[in-house]
Amino acid sequence: MKIYLNGQIIDESEAKVSVFDRSFLFGEGLYETFRSYDGKIPFLDRHLRRMEWSATFVGLPFPHPQEIREAVASLLTTNKIDNARIKILLSGINKGAIPSRLSDVTPVNLVIFCEPFKPWPASDYEKGVILSFIHSVKNEAAPTSNLKTRSLASRMLARQEFAERGTFDGVLFNTAGFATETTASNIFWVSDDAIHTPPTEAGLLLGITREVLLEVFKEKQVAFRESLINEEGLKNVAEVFITGSTLEIMPVVRLGDKQVGNGKAGPVTRRVQQLYRERLKQEIQNES
């Protein structure tokens, strides 16, 4: 596989970064993950805007977005992959091993790689999946919770926990006991004839698919609210689904040992899946 590293496309065996990379030294860096559809990348501008905003927030120099767009396109062509899972990594290079101000960093490491996209089974989207409740890890309602950073130790611990339980993913909670997101996606639920999702101030990532859906709900006049909910409340909602750039819209039919609704993907979730597919198709056509 070929990797894009700081302006060059090279073999993965040759792709190396300095031990003074700040993500290696301090777990400090940013990333974006998304996918291509037959060579087209929907919502790429949104991903790049989010990454640039995050870089500006932490004071990390950001490459020109056009450089990244061209690099991604070249990488897909070189690797001959039309339907790919793509990851962009950005981090600063420290001047030695002693912590210094990020504002002192001038050069950055920009790494991009792609691999063939492996979709989840169609049966998962039809029958739904099971989520665990994760209480060993707490999301903090802090500014950094809205950034897609590479400090993922707590997420990896949570992933280990839900993997041991044999579930698809796990729901995370903040220190106040309210649901925030899963380890890799945003969460939505249906209650009181409306679709709900936690507000960003609860401590969660500003997901691109979440952003797109909120726009679609407004356009289509779908009843929607940003709401707080605890574990007990979540156990008693009519429907649950999770969203992500590679995941799209996934129904949830069980939370821990509690069945969601009638244990099947509900009608609102089905409608959301259709609305998102329509918006996705439109976005892909606009990329042509």
PyMOL commands that set and color helices and strands:
alter all, ss='L'
color gray80, all
select helices_A, chain A and resi 12-14+22-26+44-58+65-79+102-104+122-127+143-146+153-165+200-202+208-219+231-234+267-287
alter helices_A, ss='H'
color red, helices_A
select strands_A, chain A and resi 2-5+8-11+30-35+84-92+108-116+129-139+169-174+179-182+186-191+194-197+224-226+239-244+248-255+258-259
alter strands_A, ss='S'
color yellow, strands_A
deselect
rebuild
show_as cartoon
